[in-house]
Amino acid sequence: MKLNSVSFYNFRNNDNTILPFSEDVNVIYGKNAAGKTNILEAVFFFAAGKSFRSCKERDMIRFTEQEARVDVTFSNKDGAQSLSVKLSKKEKKEMFRNNIQISRLSEYLGRFRAVVFTPDHLCLVKGSPERRRKFVDIAISQTTPKYVALLNEYNRVLLQKNSYLKCEEFKKDTLIEVYNERLAHIGAQISIRRYHYLTHMNKSAADIYSNMTSGRESLGIRYVSSVCSSIDSEEAAKQAYMTLYQSKLTLEKRYGMTVVGAHKDDFDISINNKDARLFCSQGQQRSAVLSLKLSEGELSKQFTGEYPVFLLDDILSELDSERKGFILHNLLGKQVIITSCEDILEFNGRKILVENGKYKIN
């Protein structure tokens, strides 16, 4: 898979720009706040259906404008493709695939795939479970687009159940049983998919980490779920969730919220068989995250037959020379878009200078 171009119209601080990309290395450099990350954000939107920044879609529209549009052209094993999105401060976003408007996100996802690596990801090891769930869910969604529908439906039912638990008129358990059955059914499917994905990642990331440390250290990933012991099949996981919900009903009534389920899933990271959140150094933490992100790309290739586009947002400045050299070596032969405050002399690929939202290709 190769990204050919991205075009902007009133996106962030860009007014009207078309950028072509090299099929190997692309370096986007310039001062802070010049608009470098905006390019990666626009590209990744087509892989995940949302920004990797914590923002509302309307925030991606140029401040003085009411609408924005972004288009990408790319090539994959099916030939030349295009994706577009139109954002509005007043209307719902509109999505297009090969110039045909589509309504479901699942029709959009999986066509273009990308792995993004930002300084924020360095907190993945010691950060919140929510951050790790988001990492896994975005990765799975790109290789299994229908997974997004499962997440959306689960969150919808979860919101309904929590609202009912908070209702002052809540007296009967009948409706709660309906909600629990639906959550158990969807949650089992979500947990099974997370479990299988992380099982693959455990092996892949462990190999990468071992190579990075010349075999001196080991990395392990363990999926953590409320129904870990029943994760071998969807039906077993569903029944385990139903039993769990029933046992927690009194507690959920007291707190007015669902206290167990797929929305509480997590995964543990260990280094040399020790909990990385408690015992790893900053260097080990960064090596672990590097391994996870590189593994994400390898699994995308394994599941789809093509490498994704790698997006590195000013991450090389956060790494020492050894880790920087390792990641650059592992990205040889793959399409990479890197942002940096300065030109990266190690690369001979396409260089794009950014100044106040304007781009100059060197």
C-alpha positions in Angstrom: 0.0 0.0 0.0 1.4 3.4 -1.0 0.0 6.9 -0.3 0.2 9.0 -3.5 -1.1 12.3 -2.4 -3.2 14.3 0.1 -5.1 17.5 -0.6 -6.5 19.9 1.9 -9.1 22.6 1.7 -9.6 24.7 4.9 -8.2 21.9 7.1 -6.5 23.3 10.2 -4.2 26.0 9.1 -4.1 24.8 5.5 -6.2 26.7 2.9 -5.8 24.9 -0.4 -2.9 22.5 -0.8 -2.0 19.3 -2.7 1.0 17.3 -1.5 2.5 14.3 -3.5 4.5 11.7 -1.6 7.4 9.5 -2.3 6.8 5.8 -2.1 9.6 5.4 0.5 10.7 8.1 2.9 9.1 11.5 3.3 10.4 14.1 5.8 8.2 17.0 6.7 10.2 19.6 8.7 9.7 23.1 10.1 9.3 25.0 13.2 6.9 24.1 16.0 3.2 25.0 15.3 3.9 25.4 11.5 1.4 22.7 10.6 3.5 19.5 10.3 1.4 17.3 12.5 -1.7 18.4 10.6 -0.6 16.4 7.6 -0.3 13.2 9.6 -3.6 13.9 11.3 -5.3 14.2 7.9 -3.7 11.1 6.5 -4.5 9.0 9.7 -8.1 10.1 9.6 -8.6 7.9 6.6 -7.2 4.9 8.4 -9.1 5.2 11.7 -12.1 7.4 10.8 -11.1 9.9 13.4 -8.1 12.1 14.5 -5.4 10.7 16.7 -5.6 13.9 18.6 -8.2 14.4 21.3 -10.5 16.8 19.5 -13.9 17.3 17.9 -14.2 17.1 14.2 -15.3 20.7 13.9 -11.9 21.6 15.5 -10.2 20.4 12.3 -11.9 23.1 10.2 -9.9 26.2 9.6 -10.9 28.8 12.3 -12.5 31.3 9.9 -14.3 28.8 7.7 -17.5 26.7 8.0 -16.3 23.6 6.0 -13.2 21.6 5.3 -12.3 18.8 2.9 -9.5 16.3 2.7 -8.8 13.8 -0.1 -6.2 11.1 -0.4 -5.2 9.0 -3.4 -3.3 5.7 -2.8 -2.6 2.4 -4.4 -3.1 -1.0 -2.9 -3.4 -4.6 -4.3 -6.7 -3.6 -5.8 -5.2 -0.7 -7.8 -5.7 3.1 -7.6 -8.1 4.3 -4.9 -9.3 7.5 -3.4 -11.0 8.5 -0.2 -12.4 11.9 0.8 -14.1 13.5 3.8 -16.1 16.7 4.0 -16.3 18.3 7.4 -18.9 20.9 8.4 -19.5 23.0 11.5 -23.3 22.7 10.8 -23.8 19.4 9.1 -22.7 15.8 9.6 -19.5 14.8 7.9 -19.7 13.3 4.4 -17.5 10.4 3.3 -16.6 9.3 -0.2 -14.8 6.3 -1.6 -13.7 6.5 -5.2 -16.0 9.6 -5.6 -19.1 7.7 -4.4 -20.6 8.8 -1.1 -20.9 6.2 1.6 -22.9 6.2 4.8 -21.2 3.5 7.0 -17.8 3.8 8.5 -17.2 0.1 7.9 -17.3 0.8 4.2 -14.5 3.3 4.7 -12.2 1.6 7.1 -9.7 -1.0 6.0 -9.2 0.5 2.5 -6.3 2.7 3.7 -4.2 1.6 6.6 -1.6 3.5 8.7 0.4 3.1 11.9 0.9 6.4 13.7 3.5 6.9 16.4 3.5 10.1 18.4 5.3 11.1 21.6 2.0 10.5 23.4 2.3 6.8 22.7 5.4 6.6 24.9 2.9 6.6 27.8 1.3 3.5 26.5 3.0 1.2 29.0 2.3 3.2 32.2 -0.8 5.0 31.0 -4.4 4.2 31.6 -6.2 1.0 30.5 -8.4 3.2 28.3 -5.3 4.3 26.3 -4.3 0.7 25.8 -7.8 -0.3 24.7 -7.9 2.5 22.2 -4.6 1.3 20.8 -5.8 -2.2 20.3 -9.2 -1.2 19.0 -7.8 1.1 16.3 -5.4 -1.6 15.2 -8.1 -4.2 14.9 -10.5 -1.8 13.2 -8.1 -1.3 10.3 -7.8 -5.0 9.5 -11.4 -5.9 10.5 -13.6 -2.9 9.7 -16.8 -4.5 11.0 -15.2 -4.4 14.5 -16.1 -0.7 14.7 -19.8 -1.6 14.5 -19.4 -4.0 17.5 -17.7 -1.2 19.5 -20.4 1.3 18.6 -23.3 -1.0 19.5 -21.6 -2.1 22.7 -21.1 1.6 23.8 -24.7 2.4 22.9 -26.2 -0.5 25.0 -23.8 0.3 27.8 -25.0 3.9 27.9 -28.6 2.8 28.0 -28.0 0.3 30.8 -26.1 2.9 32.9 -28.9 5.5 32.4 -31.4 2.9 33.5 -29.3 2.0 36.6 -29.3 5.7 37.6 -33.1 6.0 37.1 -35.0 6.7 40.3 -37.9 4.6 39.1 -35.7 1.5 38.5 -37.3 -1.3 40.5 -37.4 -4.4 38.2 -34.5 -6.4 37.0 -36.2 -7.6 33.8 -34.9 -4.8 31.6 -31.4 -5.1 33.2 -31.4 -8.8 32.1 -32.1 -7.7 28.5 -29.2 -5.2 28.6 -26.9 -7.8 30.2 -27.7 -10.4 27.6 -27.0 -7.9 24.8 -23.8 -6.6 26.4 -22.6 -10.2 27.0 -23.3 -11.1 23.4 -21.4 -8.2 21.9 -18.8 -8.0 24.7 -17.8 -11.7 24.0 -17.2 -10.9 20.4 -15.1 -7.9 21.3 -13.0 -9.7 23.9 -12.4 -12.7 21.6 -11.1 -10.4 18.9 -8.9 -8.5 21.3 -7.5 -11.7 22.7 -6.6 -13.1 19.4 -5.0 -9.9 18.2 -2.9 -9.5 21.3 -1.9 -13.2 21.1 -0.4 -12.5 17.7 1.1 -9.3 18.9 2.7 -11.0 21.9 4.8 -13.1 19.6 5.6 -10.4 17.1 6.5 -7.7 19.6 8.6 -10.1 21.6 10.7 -10.9 18.6 11.1 -7.3 17.7 12.0 -6.4 21.3 14.5 -9.2 21.5 16.2 -8.0 18.3 16.3 -4.5 19.6 18.0 -5.5 22.8 20.3 -8.1 21.1 18.5 -10.9 23.1 19.4 -9.4 26.5 15.8 -8.7 27.5 12.4 -10.2 26.9 8.9 -8.7 26.3 5.6 -10.2 27.1 2.0 -9.1 26.6 -1.0 -10.6 28.5 -4.6 -9.9 27.8 -6.6 -9.0 30.9 -10.3 -9.5 30.8 -13.1 -10.1 33.3 -13.6 -13.5 31.6 -10.0 -14.5 30.8 -10.6 -18.1 31.8 -13.5 -18.4 29.3 -11.9 -16.6 26.4 -11.5 -19.7 24.2 -14.9 -19.3 22.5 -17.5 -16.6 22.1 -20.3 -18.7 23.6 -18.2 -19.5 26.7 -17.2 -15.8 27.1 -20.8 -14.8 26.7 -22.0 -17.2 29.4 -19.2 -16.0 31.7 -20.2 -12.4 31.2 -23.8 -13.3 32.0 -22.8 -15.0 35.2 -20.5 -12.0 36.1 -23.3 -9.5 35.5 -25.7 -11.4 37.7 -23.1 -11.5 40.5 -22.5 -7.8 40.3 -26.1 -6.6 40.1 -26.3 -5.4 43.7 -23.1 -3.5 43.3 -24.2 -1.9 40.0 -27.5 -0.8 41.5 -25.5 0.9 44.3 -23.1 2.7 42.0 -25.5 3.3 39.1 -23.1 2.0 36.5 -21.9 -1.2 34.9 -18.8 -2.2 36.8 -17.6 -5.2 34.7 -17.5 -6.0 31.0 -15.4 -5.5 27.8 -15.2 -1.8 28.5 -12.9 -2.7 31.4 -10.5 -4.9 29.3 -6.7 -4.2 29.5 -3.4 -5.8 28.7 -0.3 -6.2 30.8 3.2 -5.6 29.5 6.1 -7.4 31.1 9.8 -7.0 30.7 12.0 -9.9 31.8 8.8 -11.3 33.4 8.3 -8.2 35.6 5.4 -5.8 35.4 6.7 -3.0 33.1 4.4 -0.4 34.7 6.2 -0.9 38.0 9.8 -1.9 37.2 10.8 -0.8 33.7 13.1 2.1 33.1 12.3 5.0 30.8 14.5 3.4 28.1 12.8 0.0 28.5 9.4 1.7 28.3 10.3 3.3 25.0 11.7 0.1 23.6 8.5 -1.7 24.6 6.3 0.9 22.8 8.5 0.9 19.7 8.1 -2.9 19.6 4.3 -2.6 19.9 4.0 0.0 17.1 6.4 -1.9 14.8 4.4 -5.1 15.6 1.2 -3.3 14.7 2.6 -2.7 11.2 3.8 -6.3 10.9 0.4 -7.7 11.9 -1.3 -5.4 9.4 1.0 -7.0 6.7 0.2 -10.5 8.0 -3.6 -10.0 8.0 -4.0 -8.0 4.8 -0.9 -8.9 2.7 0.3 -5.2 2.6 2.3 -3.0 4.9 0.5 0.1 6.1 1.9 3.6 5.8 4.0 4.6 8.8 3.5 8.0 10.3 6.1 9.2 12.8 5.2 12.5 14.5 8.4 14.1 15.8 9.2 10.8 17.5 12.9 10.5 16.5 13.8 13.4 18.7 12.5 11.4 21.7 14.8 8.4 21.0 18.4 7.8 21.7 20.7 7.0 18.7 20.4 3.2 19.3 16.6 3.1 19.2 16.5 5.7 16.4 18.8 3.5 14.3 16.7 0.4 15.1 13.4 1.9 14.0 14.9 3.4 10.9 16.4 0.1 9.9 13.1 -1.7 10.4 11.3 0.8 8.2 13.5 0.4 5.2 11.5 -0.5 2.2 8.3 0.8 3.7 6.5 4.1 3.1 7.2 6.4 5.9 6.2 10.0 6.6 8.2 11.7 9.4 7.8 15.1 10.9 10.7 16.9 12.5 11.7 20.4 13.6 14.9 20.0 11.5 15.8 18.3 8.2 16.9 14.7 8.9 20.1 14.3 7.0 20.1 10.5 7.3 17.3 10.4 4.7 17.5 11.0 1.0 13.8 10.8 0.3 11.3 13.6 -0.4 11.7 16.7 1.9 8.8 19.0 2.5 9.4 22.3 4.4 6.5 23.7 6.3 6.1 27.4 7.2 2.8 28.8 8.5 0.7 26.2 6.8 2.5 26.6 3.5 4.5 23.7 2.0 7.6 23.7 -0.2 8.9 20.4 -1.7 12.7 20.3 -1.9 
